[in-house]
Amino acid sequence: MKTWKTLSIAAILAAAPSLALAYECNSAKQAAMSCATGTVWDAASRSCVTAINS
């Protein structure tokens, strides 16, 4: 019983970093966005806006 419990805990601890990494890779996907010429991406409005040259 003690050996089985120890092996189970060791397997869980060994798998935990892999599972965390897999979750992180899938949770942070971002689509590539390209705007038309003369516009830029505005993160606040989450859309393309006319570029202002100063």
N, C-alpha and C positions, 0 to 999 in steps of 0.2 A: 504493500500500500504506500509506504513512504517513498519508494523508488518511483512508482507511477506518478505520484503527486509532484515530486521533484522534476521528473522529465516533462510533465505537462507545463509546469511553470517555466522551465527553461525554453521550451518550444514557443510559448507565448511571448516571452521576452525577446527571443531571437527574431520572431516574425514582426514584432511591433514597429521597428524602424522602417521596414519595407512597406508595411501597410500605411504608415504615416506619409511616406514619400509618394506612394501611389495616389493617395488622397490629395496631396498638395498639387501634384501635377495636373490632376483633372479639375481641381476647383479654381484654378487661376487662369483658365483659358481666356485669351483675348483675341478678338477678330482683328485682322489687319484692316485699317480704314484708310482710304485715299480720297482726297477731295479734288474737285475740279480745279483747273488752272485759275489762279486769282483768289482762291479761297483757302482757308486753313481750318484745322479741326479745333473747335472750342470745347474743352472738357466740361465746362460748367453747363453749357446748353446741350452737350452731347450731339452736336451737329456741325456742319461746315458753315463758316461765316465768311463774309467778304474780308479779305486781308486789307489792312490799313497801313500804307507806307508813310512813315514820318520822315 
